[in-house]
């Protein structure tokens, strides 16, 4: 019995060694596959992130007055809301006085600060660009402005859409799709974009239009000859 065990022991050891080697190879293959999968996933994620970054417009201009404009517009809107809420009580007290000049003056004062002031602020600030971004893939720009309720409006355009007015208006740099916009050239991170938008990179047209000389009138010349 002991002889059989001694003869079968090397075979058992050999089979155990084969099983151990097979398990090690299996583990090595599985770890290699996992590493390759992780590398593939990481590379794909990097490419996706890079593509997303390319599609995201890059900011090239910030309006330095944007925080102040937002604060003023929010204060104006909040004061207008308070004025509208308080108006019925104020009108009741004013009408009870029975003085017509005081009633007219109070109505004008309250109406001006509740309605006219936000509209005037909007007319001035709606042209101001708070941020301008550039998309390299589409070669387009995105201008952000504020509406009357202090919400951001995005206007996408290209350099070909820019129209420079012959007579520059107040707080107007150029028009885009019929919308006037104002940008301060001092706050461009990349001044070449301002030059591109204003058309400074285009060749100058130095041709002068010559006035056409009027042709002599035959009848008038004939009358003079006579």
C-alpha distance (Angstrom), angle and dihedral (degrees) to the residues before:
residue distance angle dihedral
X1 . . .
X2 3.75 . .
X3 3.81 89.6 .
X4 3.83 91.2 56.5
X5 3.77 90.5 49.7
X6 3.79 91.5 49.7
X7 3.81 91.2 49.3
X8 3.83 93.7 47.4
X9 3.81 95.5 45.1
X10 3.86 96.3 79.9
X11 3.80 90.5 49.4
X12 3.80 91.0 51.5
X13 3.78 91.7 48.7
X14 3.80 91.0 48.5
X15 3.81 92.6 50.2
X16 3.81 90.9 46.9
X17 3.81 90.0 51.1
X18 3.82 90.4 50.5
X19 3.79 91.3 50.0
X20 3.83 90.8 48.4
X21 3.81 92.1 50.0
X22 3.79 91.1 47.4
X23 3.80 91.6 51.4
X24 3.81 91.1 48.2
X25 3.80 90.8 50.7
X26 3.79 90.5 48.6
X27 3.81 91.0 50.9
X28 3.80 91.0 47.4
X29 3.80 92.1 50.5
X30 3.81 92.6 47.4
X31 3.82 92.5 48.6
X32 3.81 90.1 47.6
X33 3.80 91.0 51.2
X34 3.81 91.3 48.0
X35 3.80 91.8 49.7
X36 3.80 92.1 48.6
X37 3.80 90.8 48.5
X38 3.80 92.1 49.1
X39 3.80 91.2 48.5
X40 3.79 90.7 48.7
X41 3.78 91.7 49.4
X42 3.80 92.7 47.3
X43 3.81 91.7 49.0
X44 3.81 91.1 48.8
X45 3.79 91.2 48.3
X46 3.78 90.2 50.6
X47 3.80 91.8 50.8
X48 3.81 91.3 47.7
X49 3.80 91.3 49.2
X50 3.80 91.5 47.8
X51 3.81 90.8 50.3
X52 3.79 90.6 49.1
X53 3.79 90.4 49.9
X54 3.78 90.2 50.4
X55 3.80 91.6 51.7
X56 3.81 92.6 48.4
X57 3.83 111.1 89.1
X58 3.80 115.0 -116.2
X59 3.84 116.0 -128.0
X60 3.81 111.1 -118.8
X61 3.82 101.7 165.4
X62 3.79 137.2 35.7
X63 3.79 123.6 -170.1
X64 3.78 107.2 -129.9
X65 3.82 92.1 -153.3
X66 3.81 94.7 53.8
X67 3.86 96.8 99.9
X68 3.82 91.9 47.9
X69 3.80 92.2 47.9
X70 3.79 91.6 50.2
X71 3.80 91.5 49.6
X72 3.83 93.3 48.2
X73 3.80 93.4 46.6
X74 3.81 92.9 47.6
X75 3.80 90.4 49.4
X76 3.81 90.9 48.6
X77 3.81 93.0 48.6
X78 3.81 93.0 46.9
X79 3.81 92.2 47.8
X80 3.82 89.9 48.9
X81 3.80 91.1 51.9
X82 3.79 90.8 49.4
X83 3.80 90.0 48.1
X84 3.80 92.3 51.1
X85 3.81 91.3 50.0
X86 3.82 93.4 47.9
X87 3.83 96.0 42.4
X88 3.84 97.9 90.4
X89 3.80 92.1 54.0
X90 3.81 92.9 44.8
X91 3.80 93.5 47.7
X92 3.79 90.7 50.4
X93 3.81 91.6 53.5
X94 3.81 93.3 43.3
X95 3.82 94.8 49.0
X96 3.80 90.1 49.8
X97 3.82 89.2 65.0
X98 3.82 91.3 63.6
X99 3.82 92.4 -149.1
X100 3.83 108.0 133.9
X101 3.85 97.8 -159.7
X102 3.79 91.4 50.6
X103 3.81 91.1 47.8
X104 3.83 92.6 50.9
X105 3.81 93.1 45.4
X106 3.81 92.6 48.7
X107 3.81 92.7 47.0
X108 3.81 91.2 49.9
X109 3.80 93.4 46.6
X110 3.81 94.9 48.3
X111 3.80 93.4 43.1
X112 3.80 92.2 49.7
X113 3.79 95.0 52.7
X114 3.80 95.6 41.0
X115 3.80 100.4 44.4
X116 3.80 113.4 8.7
X117 3.81 98.8 46.8
X118 3.84 96.4 58.3
X119 3.81 90.3 45.9
X120 3.80 92.6 50.6
X121 3.79 91.4 48.3
X122 3.79 90.2 49.4
X123 3.81 92.6 50.6
X124 3.81 89.5 53.9
X125 3.80 100.2 39.9
X126 3.82 101.6 38.2
X127 3.82 90.2 81.1
X128 3.80 95.2 51.3
X129 3.81 113.5 102.4
X130 3.81 109.6 -142.7
X131 3.83 93.7 -173.9
X132 3.80 136.6 7.6
X133 3.81 122.2 -164.3
X134 3.80 132.4 -172.8
X135 3.82 127.4 -145.9
X136 3.80 112.4 -154.8
X137 3.81 95.3 -164.9
X138 3.80 95.8 56.3
X139 3.83 96.3 25.6
X140 3.80 88.5 -130.9
X141 3.80 137.2 130.2
X142 3.80 131.4 -134.2
X143 3.81 116.9 -152.6
X144 3.81 119.6 -164.9
X145 3.80 120.1 -152.6
X146 3.81 136.0 165.1
X147 3.79 126.4 -108.2
X148 3.79 126.2 -149.1
X149 3.83 91.7 -83.1
X150 3.82 92.3 51.1
X151 3.81 92.7 -106.5
X152 3.81 120.7 142.2
X153 3.81 118.4 -106.7
X154 3.81 120.6 -164.3
X155 3.80 121.2 -149.4
X156 3.81 116.4 -170.6
X157 3.79 118.0 -159.4
X158 3.78 144.7 145.6
X159 3.77 131.3 -125.1
X160 3.82 89.1 -101.8
X161 3.83 90.0 61.2
X162 3.81 93.1 59.4
X163 3.82 115.8 106.0
X164 3.80 117.7 -167.3
X165 3.83 110.7 -149.8
X166 3.80 117.3 -125.5
X167 3.79 89.9 -137.3
X168 3.83 109.2 36.0
X169 3.78 112.8 -135.4
X170 3.77 130.4 -148.0
X171 3.82 111.4 -66.7
X172 3.82 92.4 -6.3
X173 3.81 122.2 123.9
X174 3.81 97.4 169.0
X175 3.80 143.8 -32.0
X176 3.80 125.4 -104.9
X177 3.81 117.8 -168.3
X178 3.79 89.5 -22.3
X179 3.81 93.2 -49.3
X180 3.82 119.2 117.6
X181 3.81 115.8 -133.8
X182 3.78 132.7 -172.9
X183 3.82 125.3 -154.3
X184 3.79 129.4 171.7
X185 3.83 108.7 -133.0
X186 3.81 91.4 -150.3
X187 3.80 93.0 69.9
X188 3.80 99.6 53.1
X189 3.80 112.7 119.4
X190 3.81 88.0 -155.6
X191 3.84 110.5 33.1
X192 3.81 91.9 -168.5
X193 3.81 88.8 73.6
X194 3.81 90.9 56.8
X195 3.80 89.2 50.1
X196 3.80 89.8 49.9
X197 3.80 93.5 49.7
X198 3.80 93.3 47.0
X199 3.80 91.8 47.3
X200 3.81 95.7 -116.4
X201 3.81 90.2 136.3
X202 3.80 92.0 60.4
X203 3.82 120.6 93.6
X204 3.77 115.7 -97.5
X205 3.79 117.5 -109.6
X206 3.80 103.3 -135.8
X207 3.80 96.0 169.7
X208 3.78 113.8 124.7
X209 3.77 120.0 -148.0
X210 3.79 110.0 -124.7
X211 3.74 115.6 -141.5
X212 3.75 112.9 -116.7
X213 3.80 112.9 -113.5
X214 3.80 108.7 -125.2
X215 3.77 113.6 -115.8
X216 3.79 114.4 -115.5
X217 3.76 115.3 -103.0
X218 3.80 111.3 -116.5
X219 3.76 93.8 -152.1
X220 3.77 94.1 50.2
X221 3.80 91.6 46.4
X222 3.80 90.2 48.9
X223 3.77 91.5 51.6
X224 3.78 91.0 51.0
X225 3.81 91.2 49.8
X226 3.74 90.2 52.8
